[in-house]
Amino acid sequence: MPKVNNLYFCIMQTLNDLRLAVLIDADNIPYGNVKGMLEEVAKYGTPTFKRIYGDWTKPTIAGWKSVLLENAITPVQQYSYTRGKNSTDSAMIIDAMDILYSGKVDGFCLVSSDSDFTRLATRLREAGMKVFGIGERKTPSPFIVACDKFIYIEILGAQPVITEHPSANKKRGKPSVSRKKSEENDSQVQIRKAKRLISSSITDLADENGWAYLGDVGNLILKKQPDFDPRNFGFVKLTPLIRSLDFEIDERDSGQGGIKYIYIKNRK
């Protein structure tokens, strides 16, 4: 009988005590909302290592410097030996393997939007580590699917780095009607894809009456699509998203102080 009620995913209960190594690629991630990123990591475990890698002589990553001390993140200096080559990736990968073999952590959080870390994520999972990824929506799919779970920075409220003068935005004006319509259409497509994913997962787990436990469904969805998150659709938890998509919901009394088990079913 399930023992978890209305949590985003039932694995959350077993993951929140994990010892995690948080490794940040300063070259490929914005510095906005660092606190939000670390609060997200805290949902899955306790950060025992917090390191950020980059060539701190470059002005392009200067924005990170002001937030390192207040968030207890250790900067690792890595010079660029050759123009056009990213030495930061190599340093981060070497450190990750050293930490892996130290046996001091249960999982890793790789903060980057760079597909070069795909093999690292795969290797860490092969070693039995839980791997969480955090990056921008532009992150290539291979890195996303190599993680156990991938979270987009945009849903954490991270602000994009301003790369042009504010006056350029004024000249550009409001988004055109066609652009708004395109964004709305894209949103509808994503919602339909989410509904199909949830529906197929219910079918995979349903009992003879078509009911499936919500926690198990959430677990399976995450295995199928690591970047699935109700916050991508404007919902804090999975249950409200399920309700909005018109699935059948049955809240069953557990007999344990008002705790209820939530089951869901595809409508015929």
Beta strands, then each sheet from edge to edge (+ up, - down):
strand 1: 18-25
strand 2: 45-54
strand 3: 74-77
strand 4: 107-111
strand 5: 130-135
strand 6: 149-152
strand 7: 212-213
strand 8: 248-253
strand 9: 260-265
sheet 1: 3+ 2+ 1+ 4+ 5+ 6+
sheet 2: 7+ 9- 8+
end
